[in-house]
């Protein structure tokens, strides 16, 4: 009963949650591109290339954002398809 009410509430607010998540994740794309430019630049000064662990912490974690980005995009596409059926 409480679970059913929660799931109904969650279903009603899922679209807004997906839109907010997508907005936040899509804002990260320019940051990831600029981090890649710093990471692959010739003669860069800073922590890039200092040690593989710092390279992962500074750039590799940005790449992990691709996974939820794809997941949220697929969920939005599924919701749009369901809406237009």
Secondary structure, 3 states (H helix, E strand, C coil): CHHHHHHHHHHHHHHHHHHHHHHHHHHHHHHHHHHHHHHHCCCCCCCCCCCHHHHHHHHHHHHHHHHHHHHHHHHHHHHHHHHHC
